[in-house]
């Protein structure tokens, strides 16, 4: 893949990532993601275009608002850089094809969901529910996915976590799985197909265990410590999208 194409993908992803920062902040608050324009959360001063260049403006301003000097979270450029890297990886995986923007959109949605879930322990229906529909409709143009695979992915994805949540609730009397996670896995099934559902559940559960158990030990917490599962589902989905077939082949080669 020519370097200029990869550079374009990173810049495009970083620009999209800048917009995702707005979505991550405003969607949970019920605010418009279009109006008003980007502004400093502290002094409410509008951010000029040259102060809003992804990653570079943060470095040039040394992580502070140009108007009031308030510190700006490092997460803003990290989200921009992460989105840029994901766009590059998607382009490397699928090449220059008409369907590549579909997977860019998918990656952007997962980044937004991840950080909203980390902040608020919610997965907004405004992303996951339309995502199910969009994923199913895109199955008619994606060469790696049939509409039947997408439909079964929705049913298996949403149904499997719904079953787990129901069994857990009956055994413990507690809600161990949020409805947002169920809708998110249905969305992942829509974009990736039914064959991806079990690998995604396995990978996300593995990552959740590797992160959650040490975290509970450090905090000396019990099993009631709330750990959002959405970020692990999103990470597992991206891993499957980018390297799923290779990982599955490697796994079976070990058996």
FENJO-V909053 format. One record per helix or strand. SS is the DSSP state (helix for helix, strand for strand). FROM is the first residue (numbers start at 1). TO is the last residue. If there is no record, write none. Layout:
SS	FROM	TO
SS	FROM	TO
This chain:
helix	3	26
strand	39	39
strand	46	46
helix	49	51
helix	56	60
strand	64	64
strand	71	71
helix	75	94
helix	100	120
helix	125	138
helix	147	172
helix	179	192
helix	195	219
helix	230	254
